[in-house]
Amino acid sequence: MTPAARLAAAMALLDRWLAGEPAEAALTRWARASRFAGSGDREAVRDLVYDAIRQRRSAAALGGAPDDGRPVTGRALILGCLRAAGQPLPDWTDQRHAPDPLSPAEAARLAAPPPDMPRAAGLDIPDWLLPHFDQALGARADEVLSLMRTRAPVCLRANAARITAPALAARLADEGVQAGPHPLAPMALHVTAGARRLRATRAFADGLFELQDAASQAVAERVAAAILSDLPAGARVLDFCAGGGGKALALAARGLSVTAHDADPRRMRDLPVRAARAGADIALTPDPAAGAPWPAILADVPCSGSGSWRRAPEAKWTLTPDALAGLTAQQDAILKRAAALLAPGGVLGYATCSLLRAENEDRITALSAALPGWACIDQMRLDPLDGGDGFFLALLRKPA
Ligand SMILES: C[S@@+](CC[C@H](N)C(=O)[O-])C[C@H]1O[C@@H](n2cnc3c(N)ncnc32)[C@H](O)[C@@H]1O
């Protein structure tokens, strides 16, 4: 595909997204129907689409669309992104399957000085969410939100049961993938080249690594350290909201005996295969009460995902105050259930990939009010300026 044809495809896909189709579904449908698109084209179109979603508000303004809720077009978003990147106004005349040429009105709008934008528009966040970020991040808010307008780094976790991080970096270099240490976690490697090849490497098939954000690894590491300071290696841990099992695998690699549970067991369907590849023994349970009381529990609860909006940017435009209130109620209910399953004196880890106090510190305050005698023994907050996704972790001890 020509560069202009990729832009035209991204504009059409963004129109579908703006009409309500999830971006991933639109991309999959487009790829199936576009046999002419090679893997490089698919990746490029995907990047264009996700960049525009991350920058939806500012790109719309720069691309000449109004910032007042009136319909935006995929074309405006792509033109706005090109302008934000300081690229010259496109001349598509010679390229096949290009977007329509710029109309005189469009060309005039794009040539005019950039419009003044409200702070939230410039930071690509809905107005109602900006105070939440200010409250949670203080002086870091603008820098964090600006960074969240860009792509997330690719990180992996070396499987401590099989290899060291430097040895894995060397193995991957032999397979055309460049990766170096990441400051957030001892087994984390930051992939700087060849990321698309990762899942096809021999090292992956041999279970030497898993793709996992570095902050997510830091959370699992902190949970494992707290548990292992109390209990021997092999101690039983319940991962109460295991999902795909990223943290369950990281805890197992630290020598803990992990049992995984999820209210939606389909979320765990890949976990047995991932565990087998890693050489980890992870049990799945539909009924965590059967193994209670648990000496340690991790509750990596469902949340807004606001710490990972670089990876999943659609969510920042769809979250509403009501949905946030629903999530915090769900978080309180999960904490209450997990607390009841924990043994006296045991450790409960509460984690979110959210940056919002409402889902983090406020939930711990609510728990402390509801369950007197519980102690918060450790707390950690990470944001994208630390080098990974945003995460929150509180470690709580149940009274003995
Ligand atoms: C943030 S995700 C977990 C991510 C996972 N721990 C990881 O590291 O890959 C939250 C999970 O909680 C599950 N969940 C939601 N409500 C739940 C509940 N009441 N009890 C247990 N799991 C629940 C969801 O299905 C979802 O898979």
The ligand as a Gaussian input file, in Angstrom:
#p B3LYP/6-31G(d) Opt

LIG

0 1
 C       -7.513000      -6.441000      35.955000
 S       -8.158000      -7.939000      35.406000
 C       -6.980000      -9.104000      35.986000
 C       -5.652000      -9.091000      35.266000
 C       -4.716000     -10.215000      35.663000
 N       -4.563000     -10.314000      37.099000
 C       -3.349000     -10.106000      35.022000
 O       -2.361000      -9.750000      35.691000
 O       -3.245000     -10.421000      33.827000
 C       -9.500000      -8.162000      36.486000
 C      -10.225000      -9.491000      36.383000
 O      -11.166000      -9.542000      37.452000
 C      -12.240000     -10.378000      37.047000
 N      -13.373000     -10.140000      37.961000
 C      -14.358000      -9.222000      37.881000
 N      -15.188000      -9.330000      38.923000
 C      -14.731000     -10.333000      39.699000
 C      -15.154000     -10.924000      40.904000
 N      -16.246000     -10.482000      41.537000
 N      -14.447000     -11.957000      41.405000
 C      -13.340000     -12.402000      40.776000
 N      -12.890000     -11.889000      39.607000
 C      -13.558000     -10.859000      39.084000
 C      -12.451000      -9.982000      35.612000
 O      -13.133000     -11.003000      34.900000
 C      -11.025000      -9.735000      35.115000
 O      -10.515000     -10.852000      34.455000

